[in-house]
Amino acid sequence: KAAKKTAKTAGRRCFIHVGMLKTGSSSIQSNMAKMEKTPGWKMLKVGGRANMGPTLFAMFSSKIHHTFVKRGMTPEQVAEKGALWREKTAAAIAKSKKKTIIISGEAMAGMKEDGVAALRDFLLPLFDEVKVIGYVRPPMGYKMSTFQQNVKTSGTDNLAAITAKIKADDPAAAREYALRLRMLAERVSRSLFVLMRVYFEKPRTTIGWKGLINDPDMDDSFHI
């Protein structure tokens, strides 16, 4: 069995492209997916997409990806999909004549340890070498993008709540509102995540107040 495994995996490599948020992953995936005749490598597209992030979540993670939540899928349905995709992935790798397989998925940046371990255990018997490629971003920029993504996709344990829209036509009043809202946010932080949404400009408005950025003196002088 060991000899057969060695013969099947001889020289095979797998590159896992972990596209962290805002690193141009979609562009990389779409362009590489268009390349039909490639010298010695193949981009895996199980699940019908070059971005296999949601597919890999279904295959290996105990957490359900927000894509499937939005579709209204049950955990059982996701698990069934994951099992089917595992079979298809193993078959696609075994069938490929290319020695190098590329798997790309930006969602892998948010996969928990159990999912990463399951992915590792799945790939190691199929390849001689497995490498992970990621992009390094400034920590603060990455944290900001991750935070925005978590709120957008309910990836936080708290419920995201966005306050009523506010136009900053009175800076002093807006600051006072922000301070009061901060105190409220601290009191309800266990169950709610409160965001203050402020309009500093309204470029599509044809009548009335155009915004503090367009008219900072608020006298129709538009002295920017």
C-alpha positions in Angstrom: 0.0 0.0 0.0 2.8 2.4 0.9 4.5 1.6 -2.5 1.2 2.3 -4.4 0.8 5.5 -2.5 4.3 6.6 -3.3 3.8 5.9 -7.0 0.5 7.8 -7.1 1.8 10.9 -5.2 5.4 10.9 -6.7 6.3 14.5 -7.5 2.8 15.8 -6.7 2.6 19.2 -5.0 -0.3 21.2 -3.7 -0.3 25.0 -3.2 -3.0 26.4 -1.0 -3.6 30.0 -1.8 -5.2 31.7 1.3 -6.5 35.0 0.0 -6.7 37.3 3.0 -9.2 40.1 2.8 -8.5 42.9 0.4 -5.4 41.3 -1.2 -6.7 41.0 -4.8 -7.8 37.3 -4.3 -10.8 37.5 -6.7 -8.6 38.9 -9.5 -6.0 36.2 -9.0 -8.7 33.5 -8.9 -10.6 34.7 -12.0 -7.4 35.1 -14.1 -5.9 31.8 -13.2 -9.2 30.0 -13.7 -9.2 31.3 -17.3 -5.9 29.6 -18.1 -6.8 26.3 -19.9 -3.4 25.2 -21.1 -1.0 25.5 -18.2 2.5 24.0 -18.0 2.3 21.4 -15.3 -0.2 22.9 -13.0 -4.0 22.8 -12.5 -6.3 25.1 -10.6 -8.9 23.1 -8.7 -12.6 24.2 -9.2 -14.7 21.8 -7.2 -18.1 23.4 -6.4 -18.1 25.3 -9.7 -16.0 28.2 -8.5 -12.3 29.2 -8.6 -12.8 30.6 -5.1 -13.2 27.3 -3.1 -13.5 29.0 0.2 -17.1 28.1 0.9 -16.6 24.7 -0.6 -13.7 24.0 1.7 -15.7 25.2 4.7 -18.4 22.7 3.9 -15.8 20.0 3.4 -13.8 20.4 6.6 -15.0 23.1 9.0 -17.5 22.6 11.9 -18.6 26.1 11.3 -21.2 26.8 8.6 -20.0 29.4 6.1 -22.3 32.4 5.7 -22.9 31.6 2.0 -24.9 28.5 3.0 -26.7 30.3 5.9 -28.0 32.9 3.4 -29.2 30.0 1.2 -31.2 28.7 4.1 -29.3 25.4 4.2 -29.4 23.2 7.3 -26.3 21.8 8.9 -27.2 18.4 7.6 -27.5 19.7 4.0 -24.1 21.4 4.3 -22.5 18.3 5.7 -24.0 16.2 2.8 -22.6 18.7 0.3 -19.2 18.6 2.1 -19.1 14.8 1.8 -19.9 14.9 -1.9 -17.3 17.6 -2.5 -14.6 15.7 -0.6 -15.2 12.7 -3.0 -15.1 15.0 -6.0 -11.9 16.7 -4.9 -10.1 13.4 -4.2 -11.2 12.1 -7.6 -10.2 15.3 -9.4 -6.7 15.2 -7.9 -6.3 11.5 -8.7 -7.5 12.1 -12.3 -5.3 15.1 -13.0 -2.2 14.5 -15.1 -0.7 17.8 -13.8 1.8 17.4 -11.0 0.9 20.7 -9.3 -2.5 21.4 -7.9 -3.6 24.9 -6.8 -6.4 25.4 -4.3 -7.6 28.9 -3.7 -10.1 30.2 -1.1 -10.1 33.5 0.7 -12.5 32.2 3.3 -9.7 29.9 4.6 -8.3 32.9 6.4 -11.2 32.6 8.8 -11.2 28.8 9.2 -10.9 27.5 12.7 -8.2 25.1 13.8 -10.3 22.0 13.5 -11.1 22.8 9.8 -7.4 23.4 9.0 -6.4 20.1 10.7 -9.1 18.2 8.7 -7.9 19.9 5.4 -4.3 18.9 6.2 -5.2 15.3 7.0 -7.2 15.1 3.7 -4.4 16.5 1.5 -1.2 14.9 3.0 -1.9 11.3 1.7 -2.6 12.8 -1.8 0.6 14.8 -2.2 4.3 14.6 -1.6 4.4 18.3 -0.6 1.7 20.8 0.6 2.6 24.5 0.8 0.5 27.4 1.9 0.8 30.8 0.2 -0.6 33.9 2.0 -0.2 37.6 1.8 1.0 39.8 4.6 -0.9 43.0 5.3 -0.3 45.7 7.9 -1.9 44.4 11.1 -4.2 47.3 11.6 -5.5 47.2 8.0 -6.1 43.5 8.2 -7.9 43.8 11.6 -10.2 46.6 10.1 -11.1 44.4 7.1 -11.7 41.4 9.2 -13.9 43.3 11.6 -16.0 44.7 8.7 -16.3 41.3 7.1 -17.4 39.7 10.5 -20.1 42.3 11.0 -21.3 42.0 7.4 -21.5 38.2 7.5 -22.5 37.8 11.2 -19.1 36.3 11.9 -19.1 37.8 15.4 -20.9 36.3 18.4 -22.7 39.6 18.9 -25.7 40.8 17.0 -24.7 43.7 14.7 -27.0 46.8 15.1 -26.7 49.9 13.0 -28.2 53.1 14.4 -30.4 55.5 12.5 -28.7 57.5 9.8 -27.2 60.8 11.0 -26.1 63.8 9.0 -23.2 65.8 10.5 -24.7 69.2 9.9 -24.1 70.1 13.5 -20.6 68.8 14.5 -21.0 69.6 18.2 -24.3 67.8 18.4 -22.9 64.8 16.4 -20.0 64.5 18.9 -22.4 64.6 21.8 -24.5 61.9 20.2 -21.4 59.8 19.6 -20.4 60.0 23.3 -23.9 59.1 24.5 -24.1 56.2 21.9 -20.7 54.9 23.2 -22.0 54.7 26.7 -25.1 52.8 25.5 -22.9 50.5 23.4 -20.9 49.6 26.4 -24.0 48.7 28.4 -25.4 46.4 25.7 -22.2 45.0 24.4 -23.0 41.5 25.5 -25.9 41.2 23.2 -25.5 44.0 20.6 -22.7 45.5 18.6 -23.7 49.2 18.0 -22.4 51.2 15.0 -22.8 54.9 14.5 -23.5 55.7 10.8 -22.7 59.2 9.8 -23.2 61.1 6.6 -20.5 63.7 6.0 -21.6 64.2 2.4 -24.6 63.4 0.2 -23.2 63.7 -3.4 -26.4 62.3 -5.0 -28.6 64.9 -3.4 -29.9 67.5 -5.9 -31.7 69.8 -3.4 -31.1 70.7 0.2 -28.1 70.0 2.3 -25.2 68.6 0.3 -23.0 67.6 3.2 -20.3 68.9 5.5 -17.5 67.9 3.1 -19.1 69.8 0.2 -20.1 72.8 2.2 -18.0 72.9 5.4 -19.1 76.5 6.3 -22.8 75.4 5.8 -23.6 78.7 4.1 -24.0 77.5 0.5 -20.5 78.9 -0.3 -19.2 75.3 -1.0 -15.8 76.5 0.1 -14.1 73.1 0.2 
